Amino acid sequence: MVVSQQSARALAAKWGPKLQRCPQYLGIQLTVTDAKNIPIFAQRLLEGNCDLAYMSPYYYVVYHQESGYKVTALKI
């Protein structure tokens, strides 16, 4: 899940090519989802609704303890 700071079209343009390379580098296929707004994004994080989340450092600091997400660096 990606934090919703851009339009769906901009997110698709940015993340589409990266996701196409995931099977090659990670051995898995990923799909992008977004939320209509920041509160919905935050709620999904707290509920643990995604396997991988891209967010700002601020959101990581705020939500990592409750959600269990850990920082991982991927170059795809």
Distance bins in CASP14 RR format, pairs under 12 A and 6 or more apart:
PFRMAT RR
TARGET T0000
AUTHOR 0000-0000-0000
RMODE 2
METHOD distances of the structure
MODEL  1
1 11 0 0 0 0 0 1 0 0 0 0 0
1 15 0 0 0 0 0 1 0 0 0 0 0
1 30 0 0 0 0 0 1 0 0 0 0 0
1 31 0 0 0 0 1 0 0 0 0 0 0
1 32 1 0 0 1 0 0 0 0 0 0 0
1 33 1 0 1 0 0 0 0 0 0 0 0
1 34 1 0 0 1 0 0 0 0 0 0 0
1 35 1 0 0 1 0 0 0 0 0 0 0
1 40 0 0 0 0 0 1 0 0 0 0 0
1 41 1 0 0 1 0 0 0 0 0 0 0
1 42 0 0 0 0 0 1 0 0 0 0 0
1 43 0 0 0 0 0 1 0 0 0 0 0
1 44 1 0 0 1 0 0 0 0 0 0 0
1 45 1 0 0 1 0 0 0 0 0 0 0
1 47 0 0 0 0 0 1 0 0 0 0 0
1 48 0 0 0 0 1 0 0 0 0 0 0
1 49 1 0 0 1 0 0 0 0 0 0 0
1 50 1 0 1 0 0 0 0 0 0 0 0
1 51 0 0 0 0 1 0 0 0 0 0 0
1 52 1 0 0 1 0 0 0 0 0 0 0
1 53 1 0 1 0 0 0 0 0 0 0 0
1 54 1 0 0 1 0 0 0 0 0 0 0
1 55 0 0 0 0 1 0 0 0 0 0 0
1 59 0 0 0 0 0 1 0 0 0 0 0
1 63 0 0 0 0 0 1 0 0 0 0 0
1 67 0 0 0 0 0 1 0 0 0 0 0
1 69 0 0 0 0 0 1 0 0 0 0 0
2 8 0 0 0 0 0 1 0 0 0 0 0
2 10 0 0 0 0 0 1 0 0 0 0 0
2 11 1 0 1 0 0 0 0 0 0 0 0
2 12 0 0 0 0 0 1 0 0 0 0 0
2 14 0 0 0 0 1 0 0 0 0 0 0
2 15 1 0 0 1 0 0 0 0 0 0 0
2 16 0 0 0 0 0 1 0 0 0 0 0
2 18 0 0 0 0 0 1 0 0 0 0 0
2 19 0 0 0 0 0 1 0 0 0 0 0
2 30 0 0 0 0 0 1 0 0 0 0 0
2 31 0 0 0 0 0 1 0 0 0 0 0
2 32 1 0 1 0 0 0 0 0 0 0 0
2 33 1 0 0 1 0 0 0 0 0 0 0
2 34 1 0 1 0 0 0 0 0 0 0 0
2 35 0 0 0 0 1 0 0 0 0 0 0
2 38 0 0 0 0 0 1 0 0 0 0 0
2 41 0 0 0 0 1 0 0 0 0 0 0
2 44 0 0 0 0 0 1 0 0 0 0 0
2 45 0 0 0 0 0 1 0 0 0 0 0
2 50 0 0 0 0 1 0 0 0 0 0 0
2 52 0 0 0 0 1 0 0 0 0 0 0
2 53 1 0 0 1 0 0 0 0 0 0 0
2 54 1 0 1 0 0 0 0 0 0 0 0
2 55 1 0 0 1 0 0 0 0 0 0 0
2 56 0 0 0 0 0 1 0 0 0 0 0
2 59 0 0 0 0 0 1 0 0 0 0 0
3 11 0 0 0 0 1 0 0 0 0 0 0
3 15 0 0 0 0 0 1 0 0 0 0 0
3 32 0 0 0 0 0 1 0 0 0 0 0
3 33 0 0 0 0 0 1 0 0 0 0 0
3 34 1 0 0 1 0 0 0 0 0 0 0
3 35 1 0 0 1 0 0 0 0 0 0 0
3 36 0 0 0 0 0 1 0 0 0 0 0
3 37 0 0 0 0 0 1 0 0 0 0 0
3 38 1 0 0 1 0 0 0 0 0 0 0
3 39 0 0 0 0 0 1 0 0 0 0 0
3 40 0 0 0 0 0 1 0 0 0 0 0
3 41 1 0 1 0 0 0 0 0 0 0 0
3 42 0 0 0 0 1 0 0 0 0 0 0
3 44 0 0 0 0 0 1 0 0 0 0 0
3 45 0 0 0 0 1 0 0 0 0 0 0
3 50 0 0 0 0 0 1 0 0 0 0 0
3 53 1 0 0 1 0 0 0 0 0 0 0
3 54 1 0 0 1 0 0 0 0 0 0 0
3 55 1 0 1 0 0 0 0 0 0 0 0
3 56 1 0 0 1 0 0 0 0 0 0 0
3 57 0 0 0 0 0 1 0 0 0 0 0
3 58 0 0 0 0 1 0 0 0 0 0 0
3 59 1 0 0 1 0 0 0 0 0 0 0
3 60 0 0 0 0 0 1 0 0 0 0 0
3 62 0 0 0 0 0 1 0 0 0 0 0
3 63 0 0 0 0 0 1 0 0 0 0 0
4 10 0 0 0 0 0 1 0 0 0 0 0
4 11 1 0 0 1 0 0 0 0 0 0 0
4 32 0 0 0 0 0 1 0 0 0 0 0
4 33 0 0 0 0 1 0 0 0 0 0 0
4 34 1 0 1 0 0 0 0 0 0 0 0
4 35 1 0 1 0 0 0 0 0 0 0 0
4 36 1 0 0 1 0 0 0 0 0 0 0
4 37 1 0 0 1 0 0 0 0 0 0 0
4 38 1 0 0 1 0 0 0 0 0 0 0
4 39 0 0 0 0 0 1 0 0 0 0 0
4 40 1 0 0 1 0 0 0 0 0 0 0
4 41 1 0 1 0 0 0 0 0 0 0 0
4 42 0 0 0 0 0 1 0 0 0 0 0
4 44 0 0 0 0 0 1 0 0 0 0 0
4 53 0 0 0 0 0 1 0 0 0 0 0
4 54 0 0 0 0 0 1 0 0 0 0 0
4 55 0 0 0 0 0 1 0 0 0 0 0
4 56 0 0 0 0 0 1 0 0 0 0 0
4 59 0 0 0 0 0 1 0 0 0 0 0
5 11 0 0 0 0 1 0 0 0 0 0 0
5 14 0 0 0 0 0 1 0 0 0 0 0
5 34 0 0 0 0 1 0 0 0 0 0 0
5 35 0 0 0 0 0 1 0 0 0 0 0
5 37 0 0 0 0 0 1 0 0 0 0 0
5 38 0 0 0 0 1 0 0 0 0 0 0
5 41 0 0 0 0 1 0 0 0 0 0 0
5 54 0 0 0 0 0 1 0 0 0 0 0
5 55 0 0 0 0 1 0 0 0 0 0 0
5 56 0 0 0 0 1 0 0 0 0 0 0
5 58 0 0 0 0 0 1 0 0 0 0 0
5 59 0 0 0 0 0 1 0 0 0 0 0
6 12 0 0 0 0 1 0 0 0 0 0 0
6 13 0 0 0 0 1 0 0 0 0 0 0
6 14 1 0 0 1 0 0 0 0 0 0 0
6 15 0 0 0 0 1 0 0 0 0 0 0
6 32 0 0 0 0 0 1 0 0 0 0 0
6 34 0 0 0 0 1 0 0 0 0 0 0
6 54 0 0 0 0 0 1 0 0 0 0 0
7 13 0 0 0 0 1 0 0 0 0 0 0
7 14 0 0 0 0 0 1 0 0 0 0 0
7 34 0 0 0 0 1 0 0 0 0 0 0
7 36 0 0 0 0 0 1 0 0 0 0 0
8 14 0 0 0 0 0 1 0 0 0 0 0
8 15 0 0 0 0 0 1 0 0 0 0 0
8 16 0 0 0 0 0 1 0 0 0 0 0
8 32 0 0 0 0 1 0 0 0 0 0 0
8 33 0 0 0 0 0 1 0 0 0 0 0
8 34 1 0 0 1 0 0 0 0 0 0 0
8 35 0 0 0 0 0 1 0 0 0 0 0
8 36 0 0 0 0 0 1 0 0 0 0 0
9 15 0 0 0 0 0 1 0 0 0 0 0
9 16 0 0 0 0 0 1 0 0 0 0 0
9 34 0 0 0 0 0 1 0 0 0 0 0
10 16 0 0 0 0 0 1 0 0 0 0 0
10 32 0 0 0 0 0 1 0 0 0 0 0
10 34 0 0 0 0 0 1 0 0 0 0 0
11 18 0 0 0 0 0 1 0 0 0 0 0
11 19 0 0 0 0 0 1 0 0 0 0 0
11 31 0 0 0 0 0 1 0 0 0 0 0
11 32 1 0 0 1 0 0 0 0 0 0 0
11 33 0 0 0 0 1 0 0 0 0 0 0
11 34 1 0 1 0 0 0 0 0 0 0 0
11 35 0 0 0 0 0 1 0 0 0 0 0
11 54 0 0 0 0 1 0 0 0 0 0 0
12 18 0 0 0 0 0 1 0 0 0 0 0
12 19 0 0 0 0 1 0 0 0 0 0 0
12 20 0 0 0 0 0 1 0 0 0 0 0
12 31 0 0 0 0 0 1 0 0 0 0 0
12 32 1 0 0 1 0 0 0 0 0 0 0
12 33 0 0 0 0 0 1 0 0 0 0 0
12 34 0 0 0 0 1 0 0 0 0 0 0
13 19 0 0 0 0 0 1 0 0 0 0 0
13 32 0 0 0 0 0 1 0 0 0 0 0
14 32 0 0 0 0 1 0 0 0 0 0 0
14 34 0 0 0 0 0 1 0 0 0 0 0
14 54 0 0 0 0 0 1 0 0 0 0 0
15 21 0 0 0 0 0 1 0 0 0 0 0
15 22 0 0 0 0 0 1 0 0 0 0 0
15 30 0 0 0 0 1 0 0 0 0 0 0
15 31 0 0 0 0 1 0 0 0 0 0 0
15 32 1 0 1 0 0 0 0 0 0 0 0
15 33 0 0 0 0 0 1 0 0 0 0 0
15 34 0 0 0 0 1 0 0 0 0 0 0
15 52 0 0 0 0 0 1 0 0 0 0 0
15 54 0 0 0 0 1 0 0 0 0 0 0
15 76 0 0 0 0 1 0 0 0 0 0 0
16 22 0 0 0 0 1 0 0 0 0 0 0
16 29 0 0 0 0 0 1 0 0 0 0 0
16 30 0 0 0 0 1 0 0 0 0 0 0
16 31 0 0 0 0 1 0 0 0 0 0 0
16 32 1 0 0 1 0 0 0 0 0 0 0
16 76 0 0 0 0 0 1 0 0 0 0 0
17 24 0 0 0 0 0 1 0 0 0 0 0
17 32 0 0 0 0 0 1 0 0 0 0 0
17 76 0 0 0 0 1 0 0 0 0 0 0
18 24 0 0 0 0 0 1 0 0 0 0 0
18 25 0 0 0 0 1 0 0 0 0 0 0
18 26 0 0 0 0 0 1 0 0 0 0 0
18 30 0 0 0 0 1 0 0 0 0 0 0
18 31 0 0 0 0 0 1 0 0 0 0 0
18 32 0 0 0 0 1 0 0 0 0 0 0
18 52 0 0 0 0 0 1 0 0 0 0 0
18 54 0 0 0 0 1 0 0 0 0 0 0
18 74 0 0 0 0 1 0 0 0 0 0 0
18 75 0 0 0 0 1 0 0 0 0 0 0
18 76 1 0 1 0 0 0 0 0 0 0 0
19 25 0 0 0 0 0 1 0 0 0 0 0
19 26 0 0 0 0 0 1 0 0 0 0 0
19 28 0 0 0 0 0 1 0 0 0 0 0
19 29 1 0 0 1 0 0 0 0 0 0 0
19 30 1 0 1 0 0 0 0 0 0 0 0
19 31 1 0 0 1 0 0 0 0 0 0 0
19 32 1 0 0 1 0 0 0 0 0 0 0
19 33 0 0 0 0 0 1 0 0 0 0 0
19 52 0 0 0 0 0 1 0 0 0 0 0
19 54 0 0 0 0 0 1 0 0 0 0 0
19 74 0 0 0 0 0 1 0 0 0 0 0
19 76 1 0 0 1 0 0 0 0 0 0 0
20 26 0 0 0 0 0 1 0 0 0 0 0
20 29 0 0 0 0 1 0 0 0 0 0 0
20 30 0 0 0 0 1 0 0 0 0 0 0
20 31 0 0 0 0 0 1 0 0 0 0 0
20 32 0 0 0 0 0 1 0 0 0 0 0
20 76 0 0 0 0 1 0 0 0 0 0 0
21 27 0 0 0 0 0 1 0 0 0 0 0
21 28 0 0 0 0 0 1 0 0 0 0 0
21 29 0 0 0 0 0 1 0 0 0 0 0
21 30 0 0 0 0 1 0 0 0 0 0 0
21 74 0 0 0 0 0 1 0 0 0 0 0
21 75 0 0 0 0 1 0 0 0 0 0 0
21 76 1 0 1 0 0 0 0 0 0 0 0
22 28 1 0 0 1 0 0 0 0 0 0 0
22 29 1 0 0 1 0 0 0 0 0 0 0
22 30 1 0 1 0 0 0 0 0 0 0 0
22 31 0 0 0 0 1 0 0 0 0 0 0
22 32 0 0 0 0 0 1 0 0 0 0 0
22 51 0 0 0 0 0 1 0 0 0 0 0
22 52 0 0 0 0 1 0 0 0 0 0 0
22 74 0 0 0 0 1 0 0 0 0 0 0
22 75 0 0 0 0 0 1 0 0 0 0 0
22 76 1 0 1 0 0 0 0 0 0 0 0
23 29 1 0 1 0 0 0 0 0 0 0 0
23 30 0 0 0 0 1 0 0 0 0 0 0
23 31 0 0 0 0 0 1 0 0 0 0 0
23 76 0 0 0 0 0 1 0 0 0 0 0
24 30 0 0 0 0 0 1 0 0 0 0 0
24 76 0 0 0 0 1 0 0 0 0 0 0
25 74 1 0 0 1 0 0 0 0 0 0 0
25 75 0 0 0 0 1 0 0 0 0 0 0
25 76 1 0 1 0 0 0 0 0 0 0 0
26 51 0 0 0 0 0 1 0 0 0 0 0
26 52 0 0 0 0 1 0 0 0 0 0 0
26 72 0 0 0 0 0 1 0 0 0 0 0
26 74 1 0 0 1 0 0 0 0 0 0 0
26 75 0 0 0 0 0 1 0 0 0 0 0
26 76 1 0 0 1 0 0 0 0 0 0 0
27 76 0 0 0 0 0 1 0 0 0 0 0
28 51 0 0 0 0 1 0 0 0 0 0 0
28 52 0 0 0 0 1 0 0 0 0 0 0
28 74 0 0 0 0 0 1 0 0 0 0 0
28 76 0 0 0 0 0 1 0 0 0 0 0
29 51 0 0 0 0 0 1 0 0 0 0 0
29 52 0 0 0 0 0 1 0 0 0 0 0
30 50 0 0 0 0 1 0 0 0 0 0 0
30 51 1 0 0 1 0 0 0 0 0 0 0
30 52 1 0 0 1 0 0 0 0 0 0 0
30 53 0 0 0 0 0 1 0 0 0 0 0
30 54 0 0 0 0 0 1 0 0 0 0 0
30 74 0 0 0 0 1 0 0 0 0 0 0
30 76 0 0 0 0 1 0 0 0 0 0 0
31 50 0 0 0 0 1 0 0 0 0 0 0
31 51 0 0 0 0 0 1 0 0 0 0 0
31 52 0 0 0 0 0 1 0 0 0 0 0
32 50 0 0 0 0 1 0 0 0 0 0 0
32 51 0 0 0 0 0 1 0 0 0 0 0
32 52 0 0 0 0 1 0 0 0 0 0 0
32 53 0 0 0 0 0 1 0 0 0 0 0
32 54 0 0 0 0 1 0 0 0 0 0 0
33 40 0 0 0 0 0 1 0 0 0 0 0
33 41 0 0 0 0 1 0 0 0 0 0 0
33 44 0 0 0 0 1 0 0 0 0 0 0
33 45 0 0 0 0 0 1 0 0 0 0 0
33 49 0 0 0 0 1 0 0 0 0 0 0
33 50 1 0 0 1 0 0 0 0 0 0 0
33 51 0 0 0 0 0 1 0 0 0 0 0
33 52 0 0 0 0 0 1 0 0 0 0 0
33 53 0 0 0 0 1 0 0 0 0 0 0
33 54 0 0 0 0 0 1 0 0 0 0 0
34 40 0 0 0 0 1 0 0 0 0 0 0
34 41 1 0 0 1 0 0 0 0 0 0 0
34 44 0 0 0 0 1 0 0 0 0 0 0
34 50 0 0 0 0 0 1 0 0 0 0 0
34 53 0 0 0 0 0 1 0 0 0 0 0
34 54 0 0 0 0 0 1 0 0 0 0 0
34 55 0 0 0 0 0 1 0 0 0 0 0
35 41 1 0 1 0 0 0 0 0 0 0 0
35 42 0 0 0 0 1 0 0 0 0 0 0
35 43 0 0 0 0 1 0 0 0 0 0 0
35 44 1 0 0 1 0 0 0 0 0 0 0
35 45 0 0 0 0 1 0 0 0 0 0 0
35 47 0 0 0 0 0 1 0 0 0 0 0
35 49 0 0 0 0 1 0 0 0 0 0 0
35 50 0 0 0 0 0 1 0 0 0 0 0
35 53 0 0 0 0 0 1 0 0 0 0 0
35 55 0 0 0 0 0 1 0 0 0 0 0
35 59 0 0 0 0 0 1 0 0 0 0 0
36 42 0 0 0 0 0 1 0 0 0 0 0
36 43 0 0 0 0 0 1 0 0 0 0 0
36 44 0 0 0 0 0 1 0 0 0 0 0
37 43 0 0 0 0 0 1 0 0 0 0 0
37 44 0 0 0 0 0 1 0 0 0 0 0
38 44 0 0 0 0 0 1 0 0 0 0 0
38 45 0 0 0 0 0 1 0 0 0 0 0
38 55 0 0 0 0 0 1 0 0 0 0 0
38 56 0 0 0 0 0 1 0 0 0 0 0
38 58 0 0 0 0 0 1 0 0 0 0 0
38 59 0 0 0 0 1 0 0 0 0 0 0
38 62 0 0 0 0 0 1 0 0 0 0 0
38 63 0 0 0 0 0 1 0 0 0 0 0
39 45 0 0 0 0 0 1 0 0 0 0 0
39 46 0 0 0 0 0 1 0 0 0 0 0
39 59 0 0 0 0 0 1 0 0 0 0 0
40 46 0 0 0 0 0 1 0 0 0 0 0
40 47 0 0 0 0 0 1 0 0 0 0 0
40 49 0 0 0 0 0 1 0 0 0 0 0
41 47 0 0 0 0 0 1 0 0 0 0 0
41 48 0 0 0 0 0 1 0 0 0 0 0
41 49 0 0 0 0 0 1 0 0 0 0 0
41 50 0 0 0 0 1 0 0 0 0 0 0
41 53 0 0 0 0 1 0 0 0 0 0 0
41 54 0 0 0 0 0 1 0 0 0 0 0
41 55 1 0 0 1 0 0 0 0 0 0 0
41 56 0 0 0 0 0 1 0 0 0 0 0
41 59 1 0 0 1 0 0 0 0 0 0 0
41 62 0 0 0 0 0 1 0 0 0 0 0
41 63 0 0 0 0 1 0 0 0 0 0 0
41 67 0 0 0 0 0 1 0 0 0 0 0
42 48 0 0 0 0 0 1 0 0 0 0 0
42 49 0 0 0 0 0 1 0 0 0 0 0
42 53 0 0 0 0 0 1 0 0 0 0 0
42 55 0 0 0 0 1 0 0 0 0 0 0
42 56 0 0 0 0 0 1 0 0 0 0 0
42 58 0 0 0 0 0 1 0 0 0 0 0
42 59 1 0 0 1 0 0 0 0 0 0 0
42 60 0 0 0 0 0 1 0 0 0 0 0
42 62 1 0 0 1 0 0 0 0 0 0 0
42 63 1 0 0 1 0 0 0 0 0 0 0
42 66 0 0 0 0 0 1 0 0 0 0 0
42 67 0 0 0 0 1 0 0 0 0 0 0
43 49 0 0 0 0 1 0 0 0 0 0 0
43 50 0 0 0 0 0 1 0 0 0 0 0
43 63 0 0 0 0 0 1 0 0 0 0 0
43 66 0 0 0 0 0 1 0 0 0 0 0
43 67 0 0 0 0 0 1 0 0 0 0 0
44 50 1 0 0 1 0 0 0 0 0 0 0
44 51 0 0 0 0 0 1 0 0 0 0 0
44 53 0 0 0 0 1 0 0 0 0 0 0
44 55 0 0 0 0 0 1 0 0 0 0 0
44 59 0 0 0 0 0 1 0 0 0 0 0
44 63 0 0 0 0 0 1 0 0 0 0 0
44 67 0 0 0 0 1 0 0 0 0 0 0
44 69 0 0 0 0 0 1 0 0 0 0 0
45 52 0 0 0 0 0 1 0 0 0 0 0
45 53 1 0 0 1 0 0 0 0 0 0 0
45 54 0 0 0 0 0 1 0 0 0 0 0
45 55 1 0 0 1 0 0 0 0 0 0 0
45 56 0 0 0 0 0 1 0 0 0 0 0
45 59 1 0 0 1 0 0 0 0 0 0 0
45 60 0 0 0 0 1 0 0 0 0 0 0
45 62 0 0 0 0 1 0 0 0 0 0 0
45 63 1 0 1 0 0 0 0 0 0 0 0
45 64 0 0 0 0 1 0 0 0 0 0 0
45 65 0 0 0 0 0 1 0 0 0 0 0
45 66 0 0 0 0 1 0 0 0 0 0 0
45 67 1 0 1 0 0 0 0 0 0 0 0
45 68 0 0 0 0 1 0 0 0 0 0 0
45 69 1 0 0 1 0 0 0 0 0 0 0
46 53 0 0 0 0 0 1 0 0 0 0 0
46 59 0 0 0 0 0 1 0 0 0 0 0
46 62 0 0 0 0 1 0 0 0 0 0 0
46 63 1 0 0 1 0 0 0 0 0 0 0
46 64 0 0 0 0 0 1 0 0 0 0 0
46 65 0 0 0 0 0 1 0 0 0 0 0
46 66 1 0 1 0 0 0 0 0 0 0 0
46 67 1 0 1 0 0 0 0 0 0 0 0
46 68 0 0 0 0 1 0 0 0 0 0 0
46 69 0 0 0 0 0 1 0 0 0 0 0
47 53 0 0 0 0 0 1 0 0 0 0 0
47 63 0 0 0 0 0 1 0 0 0 0 0
47 66 0 0 0 0 1 0 0 0 0 0 0
47 67 0 0 0 0 1 0 0 0 0 0 0
47 68 0 0 0 0 0 1 0 0 0 0 0
47 69 0 0 0 0 0 1 0 0 0 0 0
48 63 0 0 0 0 1 0 0 0 0 0 0
48 64 0 0 0 0 0 1 0 0 0 0 0
48 66 0 0 0 0 1 0 0 0 0 0 0
48 67 1 0 1 0 0 0 0 0 0 0 0
48 68 1 0 0 1 0 0 0 0 0 0 0
48 69 1 0 0 1 0 0 0 0 0 0 0
49 67 0 0 0 0 1 0 0 0 0 0 0
49 69 0 0 0 0 0 1 0 0 0 0 0
50 63 0 0 0 0 0 1 0 0 0 0 0
50 67 0 0 0 0 1 0 0 0 0 0 0
50 68 0 0 0 0 0 1 0 0 0 0 0
50 69 0 0 0 0 1 0 0 0 0 0 0
51 67 0 0 0 0 0 1 0 0 0 0 0
51 69 0 0 0 0 1 0 0 0 0 0 0
51 72 0 0 0 0 0 1 0 0 0 0 0
52 69 0 0 0 0 1 0 0 0 0 0 0
52 70 0 0 0 0 0 1 0 0 0 0 0
52 71 0 0 0 0 0 1 0 0 0 0 0
52 72 1 0 0 1 0 0 0 0 0 0 0
52 73 0 0 0 0 0 1 0 0 0 0 0
52 74 0 0 0 0 1 0 0 0 0 0 0
52 76 0 0 0 0 0 1 0 0 0 0 0
53 59 0 0 0 0 1 0 0 0 0 0 0
53 60 0 0 0 0 1 0 0 0 0 0 0
53 63 0 0 0 0 1 0 0 0 0 0 0
53 64 0 0 0 0 1 0 0 0 0 0 0
53 67 0 0 0 0 1 0 0 0 0 0 0
53 68 0 0 0 0 0 1 0 0 0 0 0
53 69 1 0 1 0 0 0 0 0 0 0 0
53 70 0 0 0 0 0 1 0 0 0 0 0
53 71 0 0 0 0 0 1 0 0 0 0 0
53 72 0 0 0 0 0 1 0 0 0 0 0
53 74 0 0 0 0 0 1 0 0 0 0 0
54 60 0 0 0 0 0 1 0 0 0 0 0
54 69 0 0 0 0 0 1 0 0 0 0 0
54 71 0 0 0 0 0 1 0 0 0 0 0
54 72 0 0 0 0 0 1 0 0 0 0 0
54 73 0 0 0 0 0 1 0 0 0 0 0
54 74 0 0 0 0 1 0 0 0 0 0 0
54 76 0 0 0 0 0 1 0 0 0 0 0
55 61 0 0 0 0 1 0 0 0 0 0 0
55 62 0 0 0 0 1 0 0 0 0 0 0
55 63 1 0 0 1 0 0 0 0 0 0 0
55 64 0 0 0 0 1 0 0 0 0 0 0
55 67 0 0 0 0 0 1 0 0 0 0 0
55 69 0 0 0 0 1 0 0 0 0 0 0
55 71 0 0 0 0 0 1 0 0 0 0 0
55 72 0 0 0 0 0 1 0 0 0 0 0
56 62 0 0 0 0 1 0 0 0 0 0 0
56 63 0 0 0 0 0 1 0 0 0 0 0
57 63 0 0 0 0 0 1 0 0 0 0 0
57 64 0 0 0 0 0 1 0 0 0 0 0
57 71 0 0 0 0 1 0 0 0 0 0 0
58 64 0 0 0 0 0 1 0 0 0 0 0
59 66 0 0 0 0 0 1 0 0 0 0 0
59 67 0 0 0 0 1 0 0 0 0 0 0
59 69 0 0 0 0 1 0 0 0 0 0 0
59 71 0 0 0 0 0 1 0 0 0 0 0
60 66 0 0 0 0 0 1 0 0 0 0 0
60 67 0 0 0 0 1 0 0 0 0 0 0
60 68 0 0 0 0 0 1 0 0 0 0 0
60 69 1 0 0 1 0 0 0 0 0 0 0
60 70 0 0 0 0 1 0 0 0 0 0 0
60 71 1 0 0 1 0 0 0 0 0 0 0
60 72 0 0 0 0 0 1 0 0 0 0 0
61 67 0 0 0 0 0 1 0 0 0 0 0
61 69 0 0 0 0 0 1 0 0 0 0 0
61 71 0 0 0 0 0 1 0 0 0 0 0
62 69 0 0 0 0 0 1 0 0 0 0 0
63 69 1 0 0 1 0 0 0 0 0 0 0
63 70 0 0 0 0 0 1 0 0 0 0 0
64 70 1 0 0 1 0 0 0 0 0 0 0
64 71 1 0 0 1 0 0 0 0 0 0 0
64 72 0 0 0 0 0 1 0 0 0 0 0
END
